[in-house]
Amino acid sequence: MKILVLNCGSSSLKYQVFNMDGETVLANGKVERIGMEDAILTHEPTGKQKVKKVSEIYEHKTAIKSVLETLIDKSDGVLADYSEIQAVGHRVVHGGESFSDSVLITPEVEDAIRKCIDLAPLHNPANLLGIDAVKEVMPTTPQVAVFDTAFHQTMDKKTFLYPIPMEQYKKYKIRRYGFHGTSHKYVAEKALDVLNLSANGSKIVSCHIGNGGSVTAIKDGKSVDTSMGMTPLEGLMMGTRSGDIDPAAVLYIMNKEELTLQEINSMLNKHSGLIGISGISSDMREIEDGLLANNESATLAFNMYEYRIRKYIGAYAAAMNGLDVLIFTAGVGENSPILRKQICDNLSYLGVELDNEKNDVFAKHDRVISSENSRVKVLVIPTNEELMIARDTQNIIGNQT
């Protein structure tokens, strides 16, 4: 089965084509600057040269048409015809309380995604545009929605509810939803496979650390708590997001600076985190360069960032009454041995002990970086959300036939 995976943003889309016989990637790419006359399509067919095209692409339907035309191009393509694509899997950011798993897309599912727009105003509309575009271009091809929030629907009420009047939850569904669920699910399953462990009885903390970041407690293979909340703003200090902050501090700043809701939202989401503290960059690579150069603001930003990740790991070990496996994934988690070392050296009370040589190796494969004596297994696992989406799509389409 050949599956197209789409991740549609408001002005961009990413794609991968999988041959599920062997789970190989036939091609991947992205379209950037949708809505502009100089949109860029970057196409990377496996075993061939990368292709970059600049053209007018004003909406998602045209972007998806451009992708499909490139996929069947005689010189750059990887497919003979559109009909080779047997299903399309979509990353959908927010499924609210409606979805605890991936689903075949129907009009009812689209309505439910639409009802979650208030919860993800930047993402769900773009996801729906991608679904509509595929319907127009390939009307008979089945589509599957894979939700970032679905994996966390196993959280208990004591975990996902906020201590605010219950009426607010009942009226507006204000609660913790969590994100990066597809990534956390993938790396947890991969870790169990690498270690030859059963999900039953396992206690895992997964750290998805990129420009956005979240930590998830996974017990018996299920999410029991996660650091992001109703929105991706809660939790860790991130590249440009503040993470956890006293709500009264937000009100205080709004009053002192006479900020609107839009302005304070922009401050917390786009001008805080690493960039807000360091004044240098939201990119951890540049923060680490500053750290090594003894730059005071970069060092402070790094230490705050590391401390907050470590604090969540400790909290989730307490929540699960133990910890067997600690996972680092995503851009920073996979590529920052300095950060991993500082976190793990300060978790020795849990029995965490790194093998420094293994930690310092840069590699793009799953690996254990803890020492033989470590009571907690520490792994670096490159995340692969697209493959997880393709697998879910294959399973759902297979069950329909």
N, C-alpha and C positions, 0 to 999 in steps of 0.2 A: 504494500500500500504506500502510495506517495501522498504526503501531507504538506500543505502550505501553512506555515505558522505566521500570523500577523500580530504585530504590536503597534497599534495606531495611537499616535499622539495628536495634539491639536494642529501641529504644523509639520509633522513628520510621520514616517512609518518605518518600522524595521521588519524584515522578513527572513525566513529560512525555509528551504524545501528539504524534506527528509524522505529518504527511502527507508521505510520501517523494516524492510528485510535487511537486518544488520544494523539498523538505526544510524545510517550514514547520512551526512549532509551533502546534498547535491549542489546547493548554492545558498548564499546568504547575501544580504545587502540592506540598503536603506534609501529612503527618499527624504530629503531635507528641504526645508523652505517651501513647503506646500502652501499655495496661495500667492506665489510670487512668479514673476516671469523668468527668473533665473534659478528655478528649483534644480536640485542636484540629485541624480540617481546614481548610487554607487553599487555595483553588482560584482560579486566575487564567486564565480563558478569554480567548483572544486577541480583542480588540475588544469585550470586555464588562467589566462591573464585577467587581472582586475579591470573592470570597465567603469568609466565615469561619464555620465551624460548630463548636459545642462539644457533645460528646456522650460517652456511655460507649463506649469502644473498648478492650476488654480483650485482644485478640490480633490478629495480623496478618491473619487471614482476614476479620475484621470490618472492619479498616481498608481492605483492598482492595475489599471489597464497598461500603463507603462511597464510595471513590474512583470505582468504576464507576457507582454510582447517580448520583453527581454529574455524571459525564461524559455521561450520557444524560438528565439533567434537562431538562425542556422549556424552562425559562427560563435556567438557568446552564450547560447542557451544550453539548457540541460534536459529539456523535454521536447518531444516531437509535437505535442498538441496539448491544449488546455485540458482535454479529457483525461490526461494522465493524472491530474490532481484529483484524488478521490475524496478529499475532505479538506476543510480549512479550519484551523484552530485559532481562536482569538484570545489574546490576553485581555481580560476585562478587570479593571482595578477594583471596583466595588460591587459586591453582590448583596450588601446589607445582611439582613437575617433570612433572606429568601433562599440562599443557596449554601449548602454545606459540602457541595461537590461540584465537579464540572458537569455541564448539561448540554444536550442537543438544543440548538437555538430554534425556537418557535416564536410565533407572534406573542405568546404569553410571556416567554422569557425576555423578549425585547421590551415588553411593557414593564417588567420587573426591573430591568436594568435602567430604564428611563426613570423609574420612581426613585432610584438611588442617585440621580444627578445632583441633588442638593448636598449629598454626602461626598461626592467627588466631582465638583463642577468643572475641573480642568481635564478630567480623564474619561469619565463615562460618555460624554457627548462624542468625543473622538472615537471611542470604541464602537459606538453605535454607527458612526459614519463609515467605519471600516466594514461592519456587518452589512449595511445597506449597499455599499459599493460592490461587495462580492455578490450580493443578490442580483444586482443589475447586470454584472458582467458574466457571472456563472450561476444562473438561476436554479439549476437542478443540483448543484453541488452542496452536500450537507455541511453545516457549520456547527462548531462546538465552542461554547464559552467556558474559559478556564479563569476562575476568579482569584485575585490576590488574597481576598479575605476568607475564602472558603475553608482553608486548612485550620483557621483559628475558631471555627464555629463549634469546636469541641470544648471550648473554655466554659467553666462553670459560672453560674450567675454571680457568685461571690467575687469572681475574678473580673468579669467583663462589665459589671455595673459600676457606675461612679456614685460616690456618696453625696448625691444631690437629691432633691425631692423626686420621688418615684414618678410623679406626674410628668416630669420632663422626659423620662424614658418612655412612658406609655404614649405620650403625645407625639414625640419627635424622634424616638429611637436613639436618644443620646446615650452612647455606651462605647466601650472599647471594642473595636473590630479587628485591628491588627492588619498588617500588610506584609509584603514579601513572602506570602504563604507558600507559593509555588516553589520558591527557592529553598525555604526552610524544609519543606517536605522532601524535596529532591536530595539535599545534602544529608538529611537525617537517614533516609533510606540507603544512600550510598555508604555512609559511615557504618551502618549495621552490616552491610554487605562486605565491606573491606575488613571489618573486625570479626566477621562470622558470628554475629550476635543476633539473638532474637529480639524483636521489638518488645515483647512481653517482659516486664521487669526492668527495662532500660530507662536510664535517666540521662537525657542529653540536653546540653545548652548549645544552641546554634547562634553564631554571631555573623549576621549578614551586614558587612561593613563596607559601604561604598560612599558615594557622595551623600546618599541617604543611608540610614543604617537602622537596624533593629536586632534585638536579641529575643530569642524564643526559648521557653522551657518546654521540652518534649518528653512526656512520660508515657511509657508503653506505646510509643509510636504516635502519640496524639499531642497536639498543642494544648498546654494547660495554662500558659500565660505568655504574653508578648509585650514588648516595650512600646510599640506604636499604639495609638488609641483610636479615637473616633476618626482622627485624621492622621496623616504621616508626620505631623509636627511634634507629637508627644514622644517622650523617651530619650534616646541618646542625643548628645550634642553631635551635630552633623556638619556637612560642608558649609551650608548656608542657613540651616535651621537651628533654632535655639534648643530644641528638646525641652525637657522638664523645666518649668519655671513657676514661681508663685503667681497664681492668677491676679493677686492684688498688685504685684509689681507691674503687670500689664496695664491695669487700670490707673496706677500712679503715673506711669510714663505717658499714657494717653492724656491725662489731665494736665501734666506739666508742659508737654509739648503741643497740646491741642491737636492731637492726631485723630484722623477719622478711622473708622473700622478698616477701610481698605489700606490706609497707610500703616497701621499697626500690624495688620496681617502681612504686608510686604516686609516690614522690618523683621518680624519673627521668622518668616519663611525664606527670605532672600538675602538678608544683610546681617544675619546672626551666625552662630556656630563658629567654625574655624575662621571664616573671613571676618566676622565681627570682633573676635578677640585678638587675632593676629594682625589685622589690617594689611595682611600680605596676600593671602590666597585662600580659596576654599579647597584647593587641591592638596591632599596629604603629602604628595611628593615634594611640593615646594615648602610645606611646613617642616618636613623632615630635613630638607636642605638648610632651613633656618635653624633648626634644632642643632644640627651638627656644626653650624657656624656660630653657635652660642648667641643667637638672636633672642633677646629677652621675651618679646611678644610671641614669637613662634614657639619658644619653649613652654611658655604658659599655656598656649592653645593646645599643644600636644599633650601636656600633662593633664589638663582638664578633660580632654577627649578620652584619653586612656583611663582616667579615674572613673569616669561615668560608665564606660563599658564594663570595667572590672566590678563596679558596684552592682550592676544588674546581674552579672554572672553569679556573684555571691548571694544576691537576693533569690535568684532562681534555684540555686543549690539548696537554700533554706526552704523554699516553697515545695521542692520535691523530696526534701529530707535526704539529700545525697546527690552525687554527680558521678557518672561513669565516663561520659564522653563530652569533650569540648571541641566544637567545630569553628573554624574560621573560613569565611567565604566572601565572595564579591571582591570588587577592585582593590580596596585597601586591605581587607582581611587576607586575601590571597597573596598580596605583593609587598607587605610591610613586615619583614622580620623584626624590625626594631620595635614596632607596636606590639606584636605577638609576644616578644620576649619580656617587655615591661609588664604586660598584663599577667603573663604566666608566672613570672618571678614573684609577683605579689599575691599569688594564689597558692603558695606553698602549704598553707594551713589546710587546704583541701586535699593535699597530696599530689598537686600538680608539679611535675618536674620536666622541663624541656631537655631535649637533646639539642644543644646549641648548633652543632654541625648540621643536623638535619633541618633545623629551623632556618639556617642561613642559605640553604639551597633554593635557587629560583627555578621552579618547575611548573609545568602546566598539567600536572596529573595529581590524582589523589595520593596523599601520603600521610603517614603517622610521623609527627615531629616530637613526640614525648619520649622520654628515656625509658629504658626497660623497667626501671624501678618505679615509675610514676603510677600512682594509684588511679589517676584519671588519664584516659587516653586522649591525646590532643591531636587533631587532624586538620590539615588544610585540604579542602575539597573545592575545586573550581565549580561554581554553580552553573547549572544548565537549565534555565527556566524554559527555554524553547523546546528542549527535548522532553521535558515533563509535560508541556502542553501537547506535543505531538503524541506522547504515549496515552494521555487521557483521551485525546481525540480518537486515536485508533481504537481504544477500548470501548468508547461510547458508540462509535460507528459500527464496530463489530457486533455489539449487542443489539443493534437495530436491524441487522440483516439475518 
